[in-house]
Amino acid sequence: MSSQDFVENIFYYGVNITDKLYLVSSESNCVPANDQLDIELKNKQISYSNFSAAGLTRYLSGDKIDLNELFNTINEYIEKYIYFTDKRMPRLITIWIMATYVYRIFDNFGYLWITGEKQSGKTELIDIIQPIAFNGISTVSISVSSLFRIIENDGVTLLIDEFERMSKYDKEKYGELMSILNSGYKKNATVIRSEKYKNSFKPTMYSTYSPKLFSGINKIDDVLNDRSIKIKLLKKPASVNLPRRRLRELQPRLSGIRDNLYIFGLTYAKELLEILNNFETLIPVPAFINNRELDIWESLLSIAYLINHQSDNSKLMTYMIEFAELCYKEKIDYNLTENETIKLLKVLNAYRSENEADILEEKLSYYIANKLFEFFKDSEEYSWMEKRNSLTKLLREKLEIRIKQIRHKGDREFYYIVDNTKMDNYFESYKEQIFD
């Protein structure tokens, strides 16, 4: 149990009351977090507790929220200060923010990737999301040693700005964040770190699962791309005027939004689980949303379905599926141009279609290294290559192709050695992108 959890069909938030941890539940009660509870308490302290006393009182008194009104309030707040070229974007961000308050219901939770040119509003958007996302916190204010503990204890929504710059000026934090991002979209994700204990160090396991958003990076690797939903911002035209956001004046309103989001989670957690358990029956998922895509869209589509059926916002699901398809197509295009594995496979497939293996065994094919290197150099994708070592490294890292010097027919040559079974598996996995 951290600051949010779903245990035996009951949803909980941890809240601090007079410096003591209490659990407020979807059963409309609030009890001290102590050993007499029937649930396991991994932590008896939390650092972040944003459910106000007024909001908690409202909930325990039976106050209900209008789901459509909550959605519209957040959506309008976001749209007021950020220029969007696609009105589906703020709607998606709104649902993502709502989902952060119930992320523990889901087995996976997709990241938001905010990209765009300078002065397009990336940092402003993060500043808008932070105070209303569940335990939203910027990595700027977190030390490396605290990162893992606050995710484990507080289930924070991690907001990572200027990610690309961090890789240059704070490599330690960048490395830690990458280890978190590589695993932290899955509920059972953990990492093991050596923590100081008395006069020695001991291995400590931390959960890395929580909502996350990152910006300030224009290119990401294919693994992170698969786990993210891209929001591309453009610099607003001079003719568009947006009001200045005054945080001091907005604080009371933002506090009210947070309270309503907590009440949303406590009120609708069980209904969301029911939708999730009957997802394929209730929600007509298009064919392009495969299992990998579903990992990042399931939470958002479930909440869109809930809002659709609790209000007159009947087009919301349509907007989300449309945007999911747009993101999927962009991801395919991105993979074709940026995914090194796909580029290697496309050129290698072209070579194999024109050239037989120089040596062929039952499970292995041998290609003269210099011939294959010259072919890659002549391709559009790898015209930049000057040394064979560059190709050797890529083939080894991406496709498990090794190089070896072999004597054949009296001559000694370097050959690239291809495991035919492995290569067939690679081509099968990426056939949509390679043979389009």
C-alpha positions, 0 to 999 in steps of 0.5 A: 500500500502506497499513497494510492492502491486497489486492494480486494475490490476497495480503492484507497488513498493515503492522506496525512491528517495531523502528521499521521497516515490515514487511509480513505477508501471507496467504502466512504470511510477514513481510518488510521493506517495501523497494524490492525488493518487487513491490508499490508502496509509497505509504508507508514509515511507518505510525503505527498498528500493533496486531498484537502480537509474540505475535500475529504469532508465533502467526500465522507459526507456523501458529496458526488461529482458531475463527471462531465463537468469535471472533464470540461473544467480540466479541459478548459483550464488546459486549453485556456493557456496552451495553443493546440493545433488539434483539439483532441490533444487537450482532451487526451491530456485531461483524461490522462490527468484523471487516469493518474488518480486511478493508475493503480487499477491498471496493469500498464500506464502509458507515458506522455511525450511532449515535444515541439520547437522552442517557445511552443509551450512545453514547459508551460504545459508541464507547469499546468499539469503538475498541480492537478496530476496525482502527486505531480512533481518535477524532477528538477526538485528531486535528488537522485537518491530520492527518485526511487523512494518517492515513486515507491512511497508516493506514487508520484506523477513524474514530470521530466522537463528538458530531458535531452539537456539533462543527458549532457549536464546531469548524466547521473540523474539522466541514467537513473531516469532512463532505468525508471522509464525503461520499466516504470510503465508496468505495474509489477516493474521493479529495480534493485539498488544498493542502499547504505545500511549502517556501515555497509550497503544492501540490495533494496528493491523499489517499484518504478510504476507510476504515471510519467511525462517527459519533454525537451527531447525530439528523438527517443529510442524505439523502446521508449517510443512504444510506451509513449503517447506523443503530443506535439506542440507548435509555436502559437501564431502572433495573431493568437493571444493567450492569457497569462497564468497567475498561479496565486490567483488559481490556487483555490480553483486548482485545489478544488479540481484536485479534490474532485479528482480524488472524489472521482477516483474513490467514486468510480474505481470499482466501475472502472475495474468493471469496464476493464474486466469487460474491455473487449466486450464494451469497447470496439477496439480497432485492429491497429490497437494491438496488445502493445498499443493497448498497454498505453491506451487501455486506461485512457479508453476505459475512462473515455468510455466511463465519461461517455456513459455518465454524461452527454459527452458521446463523441469523446471515445471517437476522439480518443480512438481517432487520436490513437490511430493518428499516434499509431501511424506517426509511430510507424513513420517514426520507426521507419525513419528513426528505428535503427533495427528497422533500417538495418533490416531493410538494407540487409533484406535488399542485399539478400534479395540480390546476393546469395550467402557466400557460405551457407550452412544448415543454420548459418549464412556467411557474408563477406564483410567488405562486400556487405559494408560497401552495400550499406555505404551505397544505401541512402540510410547508411551513406554516412558510414566511413568505417566497417567497425561502425556497421559491425557494432550496429549489426552486433547490438541490434541483430546479433550478427557477429563477425569472424575471420575464416579461411575459405577456399584458401583465402582468409576473409572476414565474414558476417555470420547470420543465424538464419532462424533468428533473422527470420524471427526479426523479419517476421516481427518487423514485416509491416514496417519492412515490407510496406 
